[in-house]
Amino acid sequence: MGGETIPKTQAFAPNRAAILLPPFSAAPARHHAMQIGHIPLPNGLFAAPMAGVTDRPFRQLCKRLGAGYAVSEMVTSRKDLWKSLKTSRRANHDGEVAPIAVQIAGTDAQMMGEAAAYNIDRGAQIIDINMGCPAKKVCNKWAGSALMQDEPLALAIIEAVVAACAPRRVPVTLKMRTGWCEAERNAVRIARAAEGAGIAMVAVHGRTREQGYKGVAEYDTVSAVKAALSIPVVANGDIDTPEKARDVLALTGADAIMIGRAAQGRPWIFREIRHFLETGQHLPAPEVVQAKSWLLEHLHDHYGLYGWDDDGAGVRSARKHIGWAVRALPGGEAFRARMNLLESCEMQVRAVTDWFDELADKHRRLPRSAVPEAQDTEQEEAFA
Ligand SMILES: Cc1cc2nc3c(=O)[nH]c(=O)nc-3n(C[C@H](O)[C@H](O)[C@H](O)COP(=O)(O)O)c2cc1C
């Protein structure tokens, strides 16, 4: 512990939470090891569930680079979709590092209980309920979310899922927003009821459902949830630097933090944060050859899951990961445009290798500017 003095200014956009932050002159905060139910985790740095992003290869990479926990993309509770290629890929946990956590989404209590059991049979060791999802296409019912708006239904779902999981000794967690809308921030009420019903951990994204991804996340509601519960609480929303991680932990008293968009193309953010929380010092940026090898490893794993076929799912879905990895690097945008035209996995691998080799001729480490300027909100209408 120890090291450099921590600046008193806050590193993130001014908002209500930032104004309330105490000055940091003391030693850096330590993050604590924690448990979900009876399952221990190596640390409190979590990769947030992101549909279309946090598939098994990406989760593996995040865990290898410092995340203590990573939740799957959401799996629908609709049985008729379980056999679809998309859902069976999401329920594939071959070789995944424990604990395997699967998020389920739906609006019918019985179906959600059955979905929990189905995923446990396929390897899930923790079940996470997406409270706020339903993308219309997934649940076929409500246009956009609403579980937080219907507290009795929310509780019925929680009870059904806990009832399905408890006999199998599988903890159930809940991911939610601060509320449905500005006037109805009911996170504390729902979280209390959830704890009473046997939920083992709650993650709170500091925005209302109505906000989508607009504005900035507030952490006062996360603090209030933390103060109201005895189970672990996880703070989520807009955490994108080690300083911000430290500040959000200090402000909210949360047991862990969850990072989504800032890990896109930059999965080593977890070890950067871990190092900073432990020492108060910044890790140097990764070496270019190291970043190249992580990306290539990710791509091989990705093609292994989605297929190596020309113009197939593998080559198409890898594009976004490559794009995120290069977007803030010098010449990254031009490379992304060229790379998007390549139609085979082999061509992608060759292009990525050559591009990073050229970058390595000019820079030993990723240039400091390699911090994504824009966070991806393309699915903002669909998700909690
Ligand atoms: C592309 C994308 C997909 C997402 N998919 C899910 C999902 O399947 N389940 C969920 O609970 N949240 C989902 N989210 C929300 C994130 O888990 C997280 O709460 C949100 O991005 C805020 O965290 P961040 O600011 O660190 O990104 C998604 C977010 C994004 C950007």
The ligand as an ORCA input file, in Angstrom:
! r2SCAN-3c Opt
* xyz 0 1
  C     -24.350     -3.574    -25.560
  C     -24.936     -3.708    -24.192
  C     -25.658     -4.832    -23.850
  C     -26.199     -4.977    -22.563
  N     -26.857     -6.130    -22.240
  C     -27.306     -6.317    -20.978
  C     -27.892     -7.569    -20.594
  O     -28.005     -8.523    -21.365
  N     -28.313     -7.665    -19.300
  C     -28.183     -6.643    -18.389
  O     -28.584     -6.795    -17.234
  N     -27.630     -5.462    -18.746
  C     -27.172     -5.303    -19.994
  N     -26.537     -4.127    -20.329
  C     -26.304     -3.105    -19.278
  C     -24.923     -3.291    -18.612
  O     -24.847     -4.515    -17.901
  C     -24.606     -2.142    -17.633
  O     -25.587     -2.136    -16.632
  C     -24.585     -0.781    -18.315
  O     -23.864     -0.829    -19.538
  C     -23.954      0.281    -17.406
  O     -22.624     -0.046    -17.080
  P     -21.368      0.651    -17.830
  O     -21.551      2.124    -17.727
  O     -20.161      0.146    -17.101
  O     -21.411      0.197    -19.257
  C     -26.015     -3.961    -21.602
  C     -25.291     -2.807    -21.958
  C     -24.751     -2.683    -23.224
  C     -23.949     -1.447    -23.562
*
